[in-house]
Amino acid sequence: MKIISKDKTHKWTFENIGGSTRVKITSGQDIVHLEELDPKMWTVLSCPVKGLEINDRSLAYIDSDKDGKIRVADIIATSKWITAAISNPDLLLEGKDVFDTESFNRDNATGLKLYKSAKQILANLGKEGQAISIADTSDIAAIFAKTRFNGDGIITAASSDEAADKEAIDAAVATVGSVMDRSGVPGVNADLINAFYQALADWTQWYEGKVNAPYGDQTDKVIDAYRELDPKVRDYFMRSRLAAFSPESTASLDVQTARIESISAENLAGKTSEIASYPLMHISPDGVIDLSRPVNPAWAAQFGLLRTVAFAGKETITEEDWDALAANFAGYTAWKDSKKGTAIEPLGEEKIAGILKADRKAALLGLVEKDSALSEEASDIENVDKFLHIFRDFGKLLRNFVTFQDFYDKDRNTKAIFQSGTLIVDQRACHFCMKVEDMGKHNTMAAASGMYLLYCDCTTKDRADKLQIVAAVTVGDIGDFIVGKNAIYYDNEGREWDAVITKIIDNPISITQAFWSPYRRMATAVENLINKNAADKDAAVMKDMNAKLTEAQNVQPGEKKEAVPFDIGKFAGIFAALGMALGMIGTAIASIVKGFVSLTWWQVLLVFAGLILVISGPAMVMAWLKLRRRNIAPLLNANGWAINASSKISILFGETLTDIARFPKLKLKDPYARKGMAPWKRWTLGIATVAVVLAVLWLFNLLAWAKLPSPLSRFAEDKVETVESVDNTVITEEATEINE
């Protein structure tokens, strides 16, 4: 499909959001001229029809090729269709589910058809006025419930006023089947009408060729009994002929006592199939069945029926008698087997004859033809539903397809079609939540988004299926996020879900979090080291204790274990090594302290600031760079979107995607807090203590290293005397050198 026009005359509005320049849909004319917009300027090239916060029916209408994707070509085709049908395309930006029928463009063929169909819908529903809504078209059955013909080629009993027509339609529905009419009532179409009347004719023709039953009401039972016994009777006659041919084999051909003995200990009521496999009766070489002799109990009922009905008055029957019985009801059986139109037989002979006599077949087919003639009008009625859905949702789709206006909207109540709800966790509300359609793709692509992500499995009592979501944390610290932590998720419909964190993608959340991250890692490393050392020590102690217990158990009674002599040299070396290590550590500490002492107070502050920058600076710089590159495109791509432009989340914008609980400043008392002096008293005492300590250090000249000499004269005199003493020593040394 051609998706771009060579004649580009429309002037577009542009804006810079999310780190990219984008086209902004500001008017209905923008929608009219979408065909002229270069596809390279579209933010999205395709998106799935599943997992979006837009009505599924609207998306199905827009997905014209039904491939499960909304593409640029689908958007352009839809824009052409709907903008041609309305007089003011600006209405598409309002997103209303109610439309004034007078706003249809009746100069356009599509608009005129929609106008007429909308008016017909309102008339069918008995509504006055010009406004039609999605609620009016949501129930197609209600629209056609009061109409006799609706264009689907199906008629119901309500389609005719003739009693004979109604009777024939109801009879057809009850026998040959039905199809559902648009009004929601079962009815019949031309095929079912033809099949119904053909069945009536076939059954009547068959019934008129009726053959008298040779045994009256018992005929069918006799035939069934004969068919069941025929294999056993044929078996008996063959065994009889073999017994006549070989008399010594009669016992072998008869019922085997061993077979009966093998089941005699069991419940014989459950052994019917085993017993039925035995011969019909004891074998007689004379080749006849003596009707007075006992019969295999499994076949006694069938044999008794034939004996009393078909062979009444006979004492024996031969194989010829058996064949003659079959010939006696052969004609009746052939007539029964040739039955046609069995579906309508439950109607009964009298009703079938009445329907055929009325002969309403042509009238019914005429009603079907009359109904089918309105198919185009009925289709246009369904197109009104399509129009209303697209009219409401198309503008929203464009704001999330051509551009990401909804996602970057300053109104926090406006959400993009891929934002599915809000996750409440760790005193935070994460507003950027997406449904996860393919966890495998997310595992591959999610880290590239640069965001701190929480993957959750969500369940609710209202639905049996499980929902997977991903939520971005864009404000605050890592806090207590761990896999397995419980949270609450609210979807856009307000439904509450129980959420459990199943996976965490660790990326920087904020500059503050990055500042403390090195110290957190160092604390974690120290904690792990302490735990490891403690575990090693515990293991060593337990190993030593077990060794000593084992050794004590191996000592024989009365046996003395030789004591190991104390090796003073060994321990002297250890003590020397420890002393050397402590000396080196002390020297290092002394050097550091001496260096600090030689600095002024402001230099000390600079040193501390430098140390903090060395530790936290790299993490903060890396976090700043990553926070600037946060991008939702990898997450959307993992869900099947084809993103055509970068969609970044800046630091300022990220602050709008996550809310942190902010409590009012109140003076609240903790009933379980440790009781003591008031906080202001503790602060006053603490400040006074620090001041006194500093004053004492200053008076005793202990802050001289910080260029704060003591004001006391004694410390000043000592300094002068020291200087004079140094000067005299220098003079004396110089005089000595001259004399020499």
Helices and strands as residue ranges (DSSP letters): E 13-17, E 20-24, H 28-32, G 34-36, G 39-41, E 44-48, H 56-62, E 69-71, H 72-85, G 89-93, E 98-100, G 101-103, H 109-125, E 131-133, H 134-137, H 140-144, G 157-159, H 163-175, E 179-180, E 186-187, H 190-208, G 216-218, H 219-245, G 247-249, H 250-253, H 257-263, G 268-270, H 272-276, E 289-290, G 297-299, H 300-308, E 316-317, H 319-328, H 330-337, G 342-347, H 349-358, H 361-372, H 375-399, E 421-425, E 428-430, E 433-435, H 439-445, G 446-449, E 452-460, E 463-473, E 486-491, E 496-505, H 511-554, H 568-597, H 601-628, H 633-638, E 642-643, H 651-654, E 658-660, H 679-699, G 704-706, H 713-739
